[in-house]
Amino acid sequence: MLAAACAPKSPPAIAGAPKHPDFVMPVSPAGAPADLIARVERGWQWLQLDDFRNAEREFAAALKRQPSFHPADTAMAYLAMARGNEKDAAMRFERALQADAGYVPALVGRGQALLELERDADALVSFEAALAKDPSLTDLQSRIDVLRFRATQKMLGRAKGAADAQRWDEAAALYRQAIAASPDSAFLYRDLASVEQRAGLTANALEHYRKAVELDPSDARSLAGIGAILDAQGDVAGAISAYERAEAIDASEVPDGVMARLRAAAALAKLPAQYRAIPGRDQVTRADVAALIGVRLEALLSRAKPRQVIITDVRNHWAQSWVSPVVRSGVMDTLPNYEFEPSRLVRRNELAATVSRLLTLIAAIKPDLAGKWQGTRVQINDVAATHLSYPAASAAVASGVMRLSGGNFELLRGVSGAEAVDIIGRIEALARP
């Protein structure tokens, strides 16, 4: 009868759901003493009833019997958690893990305690270790996913702050950490590439932009980033390809005017070296002017009624394909002996005559605009109104295509390549629909 009175009090059957369903019961290892196993199991039942006093009595008795019995230490840690003492719980879980580093109930419990202590990164490590030991803990995966997301968001906030402050190394290091945690996130590679691009690490940036596109082919921003780098490197064809892909997905990611500039550059690259050298010439030739007009004003020339002409001195000349249509259009003439004299240097009076004829073609399609120069008589200090070149010079100046220098036109001055390019560019702008 005395023995019955001293027997451990058995907990009543648990009615309803356990009070702490997230706690993982500390299962005792095989071969553990039966009385210790029983103590922990009875204490666990008391804990799930929120009877902390009886739970503590059972766990304490097990530890008194064997202080190194880590299931009892783990149970005590869960009891501390239930009482709201997460700091003590974390210490007890650590002690249990010193006895068995892979003990899953202690790993899960430590993660829960650390989470309450706002030590998310440490909690994540503990949960990941538990899941690695016991993949059947599928509910734990959702916690891990949430923690990883929260950790990544914090890291991204710090990375953005570092990037805004131009602390490129710090920002890049944080993005690399985020990528290590989430290696399939295209936007992380894109943001890292953006930091590297601004830091001048273009090779790294290009690699990471391409990785972003590999993970997400619809990433227009990364494609535009690739285009910008290739453009800066002089790879016009590659830049056009990347920008075209970006434009097809989201045109707003492609800077205004960049495609027109690149396509013009691609077209220029296909032209003869002599043409590409025009902007750098000290003085342009008739062939240079004809080529500029033929290339940049082809659509305008097509509106002129073609003339039958004979040209005897441009066969096999690099500008032949442009000299012929320019002369047929009447914009430029041959000499009476049918020679074009492609190598002859051009003076401003001759260029003014050519500009005047181009303005006549524009006036036919834009009569309202033509009023700007038709009938306007510009005061030119060094060209009298009775001079043969005055009408052409006046129209060229009134239209804004050619400029005066100190009020002088300088009829006999030569024309540089840069000046010729600018003048034809202004004609092109006037002719544009």
C-alpha positions as CSV (number, residue, x, y, z in Angstrom):
1,M,0.0,0.0,0.0
2,L,2.9,2.3,0.8
3,A,4.5,1.5,-2.6
4,A,1.3,2.5,-4.4
5,A,1.2,5.8,-2.6
6,C,4.8,6.6,-3.7
7,A,4.2,5.6,-7.4
8,P,4.5,8.5,-9.9
9,K,1.2,10.2,-10.5
10,S,-0.2,9.3,-14.0
11,P,-1.5,12.2,-16.1
12,P,-5.1,12.0,-17.2
13,A,-5.9,11.2,-20.8
14,I,-5.5,14.3,-23.0
15,A,-8.9,15.7,-23.9
16,G,-8.9,17.6,-27.2
17,A,-5.9,18.9,-29.0
18,P,-2.5,19.1,-27.3
19,K,-1.7,22.6,-25.9
20,H,1.6,22.8,-27.7
21,P,1.3,20.9,-31.0
22,D,4.5,22.6,-32.5
23,F,6.7,21.0,-29.8
24,V,8.5,17.9,-31.0
25,M,8.4,15.2,-28.3
26,P,11.8,14.2,-27.1
27,V,12.0,10.6,-28.1
28,S,14.5,8.6,-26.0
29,P,17.3,6.8,-27.8
30,A,17.2,3.0,-28.1
31,G,18.6,1.3,-25.0
32,A,17.8,4.2,-22.6
33,P,16.6,3.1,-19.1
34,A,12.9,2.3,-19.1
35,D,12.2,4.4,-16.0
36,L,13.8,7.5,-17.6
37,I,11.8,7.0,-20.8
38,A,8.6,6.7,-18.7
39,R,9.4,9.9,-16.7
40,V,9.9,11.9,-19.9
41,E,6.8,10.5,-21.5
42,R,4.6,11.2,-18.4
43,G,6.1,14.7,-18.1
44,W,5.4,15.3,-21.8
45,Q,1.7,14.4,-21.3
46,W,1.5,16.9,-18.3
47,L,3.2,19.6,-20.5
48,Q,0.6,19.1,-23.2
49,L,-2.1,19.6,-20.6
50,D,-0.4,22.9,-19.5
51,D,0.3,21.3,-16.1
52,F,3.8,22.8,-15.7
53,R,4.3,21.7,-12.1
54,N,3.8,18.0,-12.7
55,A,5.7,18.2,-16.0
56,E,8.7,19.8,-14.3
57,R,8.6,17.2,-11.5
58,E,8.8,14.3,-14.0
59,F,11.6,15.9,-16.1
60,A,13.6,16.9,-13.0
61,A,13.3,13.4,-11.6
62,A,14.8,12.0,-14.8
63,L,17.6,14.5,-14.8
64,K,18.3,13.8,-11.1
65,R,18.5,10.1,-12.0
66,Q,20.9,10.8,-15.0
67,P,22.0,14.4,-15.5
68,S,23.3,13.7,-19.0
69,F,20.0,12.3,-20.2
70,H,19.5,14.8,-23.1
71,P,15.8,13.9,-23.9
72,A,14.9,15.1,-20.4
73,D,17.0,18.3,-20.9
74,T,15.2,18.8,-24.2
75,A,11.9,18.3,-22.4
76,M,12.9,20.9,-19.8
77,A,13.8,23.3,-22.6
78,Y,10.3,22.9,-24.1
79,L,8.8,23.5,-20.7
80,A,10.8,26.8,-20.5
81,M,9.4,27.7,-23.9
82,A,5.8,27.0,-22.7
83,R,6.5,29.3,-19.7
84,G,7.7,32.1,-22.1
85,N,11.3,31.8,-21.0
86,E,12.9,31.5,-24.5
87,K,16.4,32.5,-23.3
88,D,16.5,29.6,-20.8
89,A,15.0,27.3,-23.3
90,A,17.7,28.1,-25.9
91,M,20.4,27.4,-23.3
92,R,18.9,24.0,-22.4
93,F,18.5,23.0,-26.1
94,E,22.2,23.9,-26.6
95,R,23.1,21.6,-23.7
96,A,21.1,18.8,-25.1
97,L,22.8,19.2,-28.5
98,Q,26.2,19.0,-26.8
99,A,25.2,15.5,-25.9
100,D,23.8,14.7,-29.3
101,A,24.4,17.3,-32.0
102,G,21.9,15.6,-34.4
103,Y,19.1,15.3,-31.9
104,V,16.1,16.5,-34.0
105,P,13.7,17.5,-31.1
106,A,16.4,19.7,-29.7
107,L,17.3,21.2,-33.1
108,V,13.6,22.0,-33.8
109,G,13.1,23.4,-30.3
110,R,16.3,25.5,-30.5
111,G,15.1,27.0,-33.8
112,Q,11.7,27.9,-32.2
113,A,13.4,29.5,-29.2
114,L,15.8,31.5,-31.4
115,L,12.9,32.6,-33.5
116,E,11.2,34.1,-30.5
117,L,14.5,35.8,-29.6
118,E,14.5,37.4,-33.1
119,R,17.6,35.5,-34.1
120,D,16.2,34.5,-37.4
121,A,19.5,33.5,-39.1
122,D,20.4,31.2,-36.3
123,A,16.9,29.7,-36.2
124,L,17.1,29.0,-39.9
125,V,20.4,27.1,-39.4
126,S,18.8,25.0,-36.7
127,F,15.7,24.2,-38.7
128,E,17.7,23.3,-41.7
129,A,19.8,20.9,-39.7
130,A,16.7,19.3,-38.3
131,L,15.2,18.8,-41.7
132,A,18.4,17.4,-43.0
133,K,18.3,14.8,-40.3
134,D,14.6,14.0,-40.6
135,P,13.1,14.9,-44.1
136,S,9.7,13.7,-42.9
137,L,9.3,17.0,-41.0
138,T,7.5,18.5,-44.0
139,D,5.8,21.2,-41.9
140,L,9.3,22.5,-41.1
141,Q,9.9,23.3,-44.7
142,S,7.4,26.1,-44.8
143,R,9.0,27.7,-41.8
144,I,12.4,27.4,-43.5
145,D,11.0,29.0,-46.7
146,V,9.5,31.9,-44.7
147,L,12.8,32.5,-42.9
148,R,14.8,32.3,-46.0
149,F,12.5,34.9,-47.6
150,R,12.7,37.2,-44.6
151,A,16.5,36.8,-44.5
152,T,16.7,37.5,-48.2
153,Q,14.5,40.6,-47.9
154,K,16.6,42.0,-45.1
155,M,19.7,41.3,-47.0
156,L,18.3,43.0,-50.1
157,G,17.4,46.0,-48.1
158,R,21.0,46.3,-46.9
159,A,22.3,45.7,-50.4
160,K,20.2,48.4,-51.8
161,G,21.3,50.8,-49.1
162,A,24.9,50.0,-49.8
163,A,24.4,50.5,-53.6
164,D,22.6,53.8,-53.0
165,A,25.6,54.9,-51.0
166,Q,28.0,53.6,-53.8
167,R,29.5,51.1,-51.4
168,W,29.9,48.7,-54.4
169,D,31.9,46.0,-52.7
170,E,29.5,45.7,-49.8
171,A,26.5,45.7,-52.0
172,A,27.9,43.0,-54.3
173,A,28.9,40.8,-51.4
174,L,25.3,41.1,-50.0
175,Y,23.8,40.2,-53.4
176,R,26.1,37.2,-53.6
177,Q,24.9,36.0,-50.2
178,A,21.3,36.4,-51.3
179,I,22.1,34.4,-54.5
180,A,23.7,31.6,-52.4
181,A,20.4,31.4,-50.4
182,S,18.2,31.6,-53.6
183,P,20.3,30.6,-56.6
184,D,17.4,30.4,-59.0
185,S,16.2,34.0,-58.5
186,A,16.9,35.9,-61.8
187,F,16.3,39.3,-60.2
188,L,19.2,38.8,-57.8
189,Y,21.6,38.2,-60.6
190,R,20.2,41.2,-62.4
191,D,20.6,43.5,-59.3
192,L,24.1,42.2,-58.7
193,A,24.9,42.9,-62.4
194,S,23.6,46.4,-62.0
195,V,25.9,47.1,-59.1
196,E,28.8,45.6,-60.9
197,Q,28.0,47.7,-64.0
198,R,28.0,50.9,-62.0
199,A,31.2,49.9,-60.3
200,G,32.9,49.4,-63.7
201,L,33.1,45.6,-63.4
202,T,31.6,45.2,-66.9
203,A,32.8,41.6,-67.5
204,N,31.2,40.4,-64.2
205,A,28.1,42.5,-64.9
206,L,27.7,41.0,-68.4
207,E,28.1,37.4,-67.0
208,H,25.4,38.0,-64.4
209,Y,23.0,39.8,-66.7
210,R,23.2,36.7,-69.0
211,K,22.6,34.4,-66.0
212,A,19.5,36.4,-65.2
213,V,18.2,36.0,-68.7
214,E,19.1,32.3,-68.7
215,L,16.9,31.9,-65.6
216,D,14.2,34.2,-66.9
217,P,14.1,34.8,-70.7
218,S,11.5,37.5,-70.2
219,D,13.7,39.7,-68.1
220,A,13.7,42.8,-70.3
221,R,15.8,44.8,-67.9
222,S,18.7,42.4,-68.0
223,L,18.5,42.2,-71.8
224,A,18.7,46.0,-71.8
225,G,21.7,45.8,-69.5
226,I,23.4,43.4,-71.8
227,G,22.7,45.8,-74.7
228,A,24.2,48.8,-72.8
229,I,27.4,46.9,-72.0
230,L,27.8,45.6,-75.6
231,D,27.1,49.0,-76.9
232,A,29.8,50.5,-74.7
233,Q,32.2,47.8,-75.9
234,G,31.5,48.6,-79.6
235,D,29.7,45.4,-80.3
236,V,26.9,47.1,-82.3
237,A,25.4,43.9,-83.7
238,G,25.3,42.3,-80.2
239,A,23.8,45.4,-78.7
240,I,21.1,45.6,-81.3
241,S,20.2,41.9,-80.8
242,A,19.9,42.3,-77.0
243,Y,18.0,45.6,-77.2
244,E,15.6,44.1,-79.8
245,R,14.8,41.2,-77.5
246,A,14.2,43.6,-74.6
247,E,12.1,45.9,-76.8
248,A,9.9,43.0,-77.8
249,I,9.2,42.2,-74.1
250,D,9.0,45.7,-72.7
251,A,9.9,48.7,-74.9
252,S,10.1,51.0,-71.9
253,E,13.4,49.3,-70.8
254,V,15.1,50.5,-74.0
255,P,16.4,54.1,-73.8
256,D,14.8,56.5,-76.3
257,G,16.8,56.8,-79.5
258,V,19.3,54.1,-78.8
259,M,17.9,51.7,-81.4
260,A,18.0,54.4,-84.1
261,R,21.6,55.3,-83.2
262,L,22.7,51.7,-83.2
263,R,21.0,50.8,-86.4
264,A,22.6,53.9,-88.0
265,A,26.0,52.8,-86.6
266,A,25.4,49.3,-88.1
267,A,24.6,50.8,-91.4
268,L,27.6,53.1,-91.3
269,A,29.9,50.2,-90.5
270,K,28.8,48.6,-93.9
271,L,29.8,51.7,-95.8
272,P,33.2,52.3,-97.4
273,A,36.0,53.5,-95.2
274,Q,36.2,56.7,-97.3
275,Y,32.7,57.5,-96.3
276,R,33.3,56.8,-92.6
277,A,36.3,59.1,-92.8
278,I,34.3,62.2,-94.0
279,P,33.6,63.7,-90.6
280,G,37.4,64.0,-89.9
281,R,38.4,65.6,-93.2
282,D,39.7,69.2,-93.2
283,Q,38.0,69.8,-96.5
284,V,35.4,67.7,-98.3
285,T,35.3,66.8,-101.9
286,R,32.4,66.7,-104.4
287,A,32.4,62.9,-104.0
288,D,32.1,63.3,-100.2
289,V,29.1,65.7,-100.5
290,A,27.4,63.4,-103.1
291,A,27.9,60.4,-100.8
292,L,26.5,62.2,-97.7
293,I,23.4,63.2,-99.7
294,G,23.0,59.8,-101.3
295,V,23.2,58.0,-98.0
296,R,21.3,60.3,-95.7
297,L,18.8,61.9,-98.2
298,E,17.9,58.9,-100.3
299,A,14.2,59.2,-99.7
300,L,14.3,62.9,-100.6
301,L,16.2,62.3,-103.8
302,S,13.6,59.7,-104.9
303,R,11.1,62.6,-105.2
304,A,13.0,64.4,-107.8
305,K,12.3,63.8,-111.5
306,P,15.3,61.9,-112.8
307,R,17.4,63.4,-115.6
308,Q,19.3,61.6,-118.3
309,V,23.0,62.3,-117.6
310,I,26.4,61.2,-118.7
311,I,29.2,61.0,-116.2
312,T,32.6,60.0,-117.5
313,D,35.0,60.1,-114.5
314,V,33.4,58.1,-111.6
315,R,33.7,54.6,-112.9
316,N,35.1,52.4,-110.1
317,H,35.2,55.4,-107.7
318,W,34.1,54.5,-104.2
319,A,31.3,57.1,-104.3
320,Q,30.0,56.1,-107.8
321,S,26.8,54.5,-106.5
322,W,25.8,57.9,-104.9
323,V,27.2,60.3,-107.4
324,S,24.9,59.0,-110.2
325,P,21.6,59.4,-108.4
326,V,22.6,62.8,-106.9
327,V,23.4,64.1,-110.4
328,R,20.3,62.5,-112.0
329,S,18.1,64.3,-109.3
330,G,19.6,67.7,-110.3
331,V,20.9,68.4,-106.9
332,M,24.5,68.4,-108.2
333,D,25.7,68.9,-111.8
334,T,28.5,67.7,-114.0
335,L,30.8,70.0,-115.9
336,P,30.1,70.7,-119.6
337,N,32.6,67.9,-120.5
338,Y,30.5,65.4,-118.5
339,E,33.1,65.1,-115.7
340,F,32.0,65.2,-112.1
341,E,35.4,65.9,-110.7
342,P,34.8,63.8,-107.6
343,S,38.1,64.8,-106.0
344,R,37.6,68.6,-106.4
345,L,37.3,70.4,-103.1
346,V,34.0,72.0,-102.3
347,R,33.6,75.7,-101.3
348,R,30.7,77.2,-99.5
349,N,29.2,78.8,-102.6
350,E,28.9,75.5,-104.3
351,L,27.5,73.8,-101.2
352,A,24.9,76.6,-100.9
353,A,23.8,75.9,-104.5
354,T,23.4,72.2,-103.6
355,V,21.5,73.0,-100.4
356,S,19.2,75.4,-102.3
357,R,18.2,72.6,-104.7
358,L,17.6,70.2,-101.8
359,L,15.4,72.9,-100.1
360,T,13.4,73.1,-103.4
361,L,12.7,69.3,-103.1
362,I,11.6,69.8,-99.5
363,A,9.3,72.7,-100.4
364,A,7.4,70.5,-102.8
365,I,6.4,68.2,-100.0
366,K,6.3,70.8,-97.1
367,P,5.0,74.0,-98.6
368,D,4.1,75.5,-95.2
369,L,7.7,74.9,-94.0
370,A,9.2,76.4,-97.2
371,G,7.8,79.8,-96.2
372,K,10.7,80.0,-93.8
373,W,13.2,80.5,-96.6
374,Q,11.2,81.3,-99.7
375,G,10.9,85.0,-100.3
376,T,13.2,85.8,-97.3
377,R,16.1,88.0,-98.1
378,V,18.8,87.6,-95.5
379,Q,21.3,90.4,-94.9
380,I,24.8,89.0,-95.7
381,N,27.7,91.3,-95.2
382,D,30.0,89.8,-97.8
383,V,27.4,88.8,-100.5
384,A,25.6,91.5,-102.3
385,A,21.9,90.9,-103.2
386,T,22.9,91.2,-106.8
387,H,25.6,88.5,-106.5
388,L,24.9,85.3,-108.5
389,S,25.3,83.2,-105.3
390,Y,23.0,85.4,-103.2
391,P,19.7,83.6,-103.7
392,A,21.2,80.2,-102.8
393,A,23.2,81.6,-99.8
394,S,20.1,83.5,-98.5
395,A,17.9,80.4,-98.7
396,A,20.5,78.3,-97.0
397,V,20.9,80.8,-94.2
398,A,17.1,81.5,-93.8
399,S,16.3,77.8,-93.5
400,G,18.9,77.4,-90.8
401,V,20.8,74.9,-92.8
402,M,24.0,77.0,-93.2
403,R,25.3,79.6,-90.7
404,L,27.0,83.0,-91.0
405,S,30.2,83.9,-89.3
406,G,30.2,87.4,-88.0
407,G,27.5,88.3,-90.6
408,N,29.7,86.9,-93.4
409,F,28.9,83.9,-95.6
410,E,32.5,83.3,-96.9
411,L,31.6,82.0,-100.3
412,L,35.1,80.8,-101.2
413,R,35.9,79.1,-97.9
414,G,36.3,75.4,-98.0
415,V,34.0,73.1,-96.0
416,S,35.2,70.7,-93.4
417,G,33.9,67.2,-93.0
418,A,32.3,68.0,-89.7
419,E,30.6,71.1,-91.2
420,A,29.3,69.1,-94.2
421,V,27.9,66.4,-91.9
422,D,26.1,69.0,-89.8
423,I,24.7,70.8,-92.8
424,I,23.3,67.5,-94.4
425,G,22.0,66.6,-91.0
426,R,20.0,69.8,-90.8
427,I,18.6,69.1,-94.3
428,E,17.7,65.6,-93.2
429,A,15.8,67.0,-90.2
430,L,13.8,69.4,-92.4
431,A,12.9,66.6,-94.8
432,R,11.9,64.2,-92.0
433,P,8.1,63.4,-92.1
